[in-house]
């Protein structure tokens, strides 16, 4: 979901959203990459 949409729904600016939730997103790259690969059917 686009950060602007999430921020709007949460009642925050994008800057506040990213500052507050950066710790939640940190370390999620590998998991996100795997989900994308799964959806695209990429076995690599």
Buried (B, 14 or more C-beta within 10 A) or exposed (E): EEEEEBBEEEEBEBEEBBEEBEEEEEEEEEEEEEEEEEEEEEEE
